[in-house]
Amino acid sequence: MNILITGAAGHIGSYLMRELSSKIKKKNNLFFLDNFSSNKYNSLFNLNKKTKFFELDLSTCKLSEIPKCEIVIHLAAKTDAAQSSKYKKEFYTNNLPATKKIISYCKKHNALLLFASSTSVYGPQSNWVDENCSKKDLKPQSPYADIKLKEEKLISKKLKNFIVLRLGTIYGFSEGIRFHTAVNKFCYQSATDQPLSIWKSAYNQRRPYLSLFDLTRALAFIINNKIKTNTIYNILSNNYPVKDIVKCIKKINKKTKIKKVDHEIMNQLSYNVSNKKFCSLGFNFKSKLYKDIKFTLEKLKNIN
Ligand SMILES: NC(=O)c1ccc[n+]([C@@H]2O[C@H](COP(=O)([O-])OP(=O)(O)OC[C@H]3O[C@@H](n4cnc5c(N)ncnc54)[C@H](O)[C@@H]3O)[C@@H](O)[C@H]2O)c1
């Protein structure tokens, strides 16, 4: 089976380039694609010499330029949710056409699409939410999350063979690591002796998080097993309040301080997302937040 991974130079993709092949059956071939819009050429350092990488922009390339595959893991997108209100047009004109191209590609090759959506489509919810949450109760709070929802709708309307994966906020080290998201940003701030900038009122509020390790195992689980398609799965290691993340960081760097700050994005309000539907297929989320934070801080230990 040929498997295409788009957005391969990114935080998640650069981890998959190194870790996915060892978790799936040997006869699978992996193909990676990115346009380097995030300029992460560093994601290409020290790759296995068999890695097949294509520099292509999904919003402008021809379908015929993309290698033929039977499964697509579609990660390519502009991703800094906090900036998506300011750069709304750039987000809409990149992410939607890229996903439309991938939909056409999957139709042409009859490929299975694994789409990286986000738990941010739920927005603030007073109770636990799962995949049965009705469309009218989804409350995306940023253009980034709104686009994810539009893409989910397009995919379910146009494709017969797809899985929407609503991913929790990623943590963990990769060659293409981004520091926009909570855990990694706090690790960087702690490593550079800056106070952790915690959004006011977010300290006790729980949100869904996902380790790169668990995500890679979850994707391998989907590829290795015939699981139910044409559906949505929440993929998250656990729901944590920010104070748990701070506690882990403080355990490693005792000098860490925090500073409460304002922020325009409201999707940081508390919500707990259930991963039971995916676990009911026989999958266990295994990652430990402390261990991943320790590993990231270890990588940053000489920065000061
Ligand atoms: N990181 C998270 O916390 C998180 C959480 C939920 C969902 N997701 C989703 O997972 C996917 C990957 O996230 P990430 O953290 O690795 O993001 P990232 O920003 O690190 O990587 C995205 C990659 O996509 C590439 N790209 C953007 N537009 C492209 C285009 N038109 N053609 C080809 N390549 C293009 C970029 O150059 C970049 O390397 C995204 O769709 C994101 O929305 C991420």
The ligand as an ORCA input file, in Angstrom:
! r2SCAN-3c Opt
* xyz 0 1
  N      -0.304     20.666     16.430
  C      -1.505     20.617     17.002
  O      -1.642     20.907     18.195
  C      -2.715     20.181     16.199
  C      -3.906     19.921     16.875
  C      -5.041     19.551     16.127
  C      -4.954     19.431     14.744
  N      -3.767     19.699     14.113
  C      -3.719     19.609     12.655
  O      -2.707     18.685     12.261
  C      -2.091     19.143     11.049
  C      -0.581     19.238     11.261
  O      -0.307     20.096     12.360
  P       1.187     20.559     12.704
  O       1.194     20.975     14.129
  O       2.170     19.550     12.220
  O       1.277     21.873     11.807
  P       2.567     22.612     11.186
  O       2.161     24.028     10.973
  O       3.760     22.350     12.014
  O       2.728     21.865      9.784
  C       1.873     22.081      8.693
  C       2.693     21.902      7.443
  O       1.827     22.068      6.306
  C       2.572     22.714      5.299
  N       1.632     23.343      4.363
  C       0.792     24.376      4.631
  N       0.083     24.678      3.527
  C       0.481     23.811      2.559
  C       0.134     23.647      1.192
  N      -0.761     24.450      0.596
  N       0.743     22.661      0.468
  C       1.674     21.850      1.063
  N       2.054     21.982      2.344
  C       1.463     22.950      3.079
  C       3.458     23.706      6.034
  O       4.602     24.100      5.272
  C       3.810     22.934      7.303
  O       5.067     22.281      7.174
  C      -2.740     20.469     10.708
  O      -3.771     20.262      9.787
  C      -3.303     20.943     12.033
  O      -4.405     21.793     11.866
  C      -2.645     20.054     14.819
*
